[in-house]
Amino acid sequence: MKIEISKWQEFNFHDIFLYKRGKRLKTSDQIMGEIAYISSTKTNNGIDNYILPPNNMTIYNNAITLNNSGSIGYCFYHTYNFVASDHCTVIKIKDKTIQLDSYIFLFLKPVIEAMKSKYGFAREMSDARLKKEKILLPAIKKNNKYIPNWEYIKKYIKEQSLNIIYNKSIPKIDTMINLQSVRWQEFNINSLFKLEKGERLIESDRIIGETPLITASSYNNGITSFIDFKYFENKKKYFENKITIDMFGNVFYHNYKYFSDDNIHTLILKDNITLSDYTQIFLVSILKELSSKYGFGRQVRLNRLEKEIIKLPIIKKDIPNWDFMDRYIKSIPYSSNI
């Protein structure tokens, strides 16, 4: 089934959707509960917390949220009960005869998110601006008026979904290893790892290629671009199969060759041991616990990182149990698909 752009029409956003901004609820006023609290993040389907909402907040279900600030322009679909912060706009289809579902949303998501290029921190998606927005959708004519062709939209996504093939077998789930079955010990990071800082590479000096460039980012494993390895091979140092920590405390494992800029610290094991991917993933989860100490106001610098303490399983005093870490991650359900 092909997209036929010639049959699309431009609609006013407010003619197709009902939308309402959420309500502000400070973190200090949030009470832990079971209702998803949607804020302006672009990860975790927009879920920032689970709370017991106050009476003045509307609980929604089966609706779309659109970030109007923060990670502006990203939208998510929620089939469950949720409340929204004032950094989000809750969207439903205006035509009450049309039931919003995952097929319709998967079609709408890239169409709605195409608007985000016009917005940013200095220009939020206010209700007034949304009212002036237009959106292109497949259309049919009914009673001498064009309306969105919702049936076509659903059928298109359903047909596309048939082309998705997941060819990995789901492994038998073994019993997870108990983390308390071994002894643990605190280690100074500097006692286990040599810390190597990346090198500055300004954007104008980058040549597009296939080797990942890791910079300070919480997304996409820290990869922000791909550069030409051959050009920089003898000019810049590179790493492979290592863990990185950036200036904000984001931790990632890279089982490939990569470059990193000067805001990235690469951890190189001092012992001449090659750790498995599973062990590296275990370490990442431990190192991520440090991130709560850092942010824009307190960055991860070498002198701070060298003094950090992490706790690891041990064989005996001062000897990390790398094999246990490997086996533990392997024991997690679906770990073969990591």
Stockholm file with secondary structure:
# STOCKHOLM 1.0

chainA/1-338         MKIEISKWQEFNFHDIFLYKRGKRLKTSDQIMGEIAYISSTKTNNGIDNYILPPNNMTIYNNAITLNNSGSIGYCFYHTYNFVASDHCTVIKIKDKTIQLDSYIFLFLKPVIEAMKSKYGFAREMSDARLKKEKILLPAIKKNNKYIPNWEYIKKYIKEQSLNIIYNKSIPKIDTMINLQSVRWQEFNINSLFKLEKGERLIESDRIIGETPLITASSYNNGITSFIDFKYFENKKKYFENKITIDMFGNVFYHNYKYFSDDNIHTLILKDNITLSDYTQIFLVSILKELSSKYGFGRQVRLNRLEKEIIKLPIIKKDIPNWDFMDRYIKSIPYSSNI
#=GR chainA/1-338 SS CCCCGGGEEEEEHHHHEEEEECCCCCGGGCCEEEEEEECSCSSGGGEEEEECCCTTSCCBCSEEEEESSSSTTCEEEECSCEEECTTEEEEEESCTTSCCCHHHHHHHHHHHHGGGGGCBTTBCCCHHHHHHCEEEEEEEEETTEEEECHHHHHHHHHHHHTTCCCCCCCCCCCCCCCGGGSEEEEEEHHHHEEEEECCCCCGGGCCEEEEEEECSCSSGGGEEEEECHHHHTTTSCCEEEEEEEETTCCEEEEEEEEEECTTEEEEEESSSCCCCHHHHHHHHHHHGGGGGGCBTTBCCCHHHHTTCEEEEEEEETTEECHHHHHHHHHHSTTGGGC
#=GC SS_cons         CCCCGGGEEEEEHHHHEEEEECCCCCGGGCCEEEEEEECSCSSGGGEEEEECCCTTSCCBCSEEEEESSSSTTCEEEECSCEEECTTEEEEEESCTTSCCCHHHHHHHHHHHHGGGGGCBTTBCCCHHHHHHCEEEEEEEEETTEEEECHHHHHHHHHHHHTTCCCCCCCCCCCCCCCGGGSEEEEEEHHHHEEEEECCCCCGGGCCEEEEEEECSCSSGGGEEEEECHHHHTTTSCCEEEEEEEETTCCEEEEEEEEEECTTEEEEEESSSCCCCHHHHHHHHHHHGGGGGGCBTTBCCCHHHHTTCEEEEEEEETTEECHHHHHHHHHHSTTGGGC
//
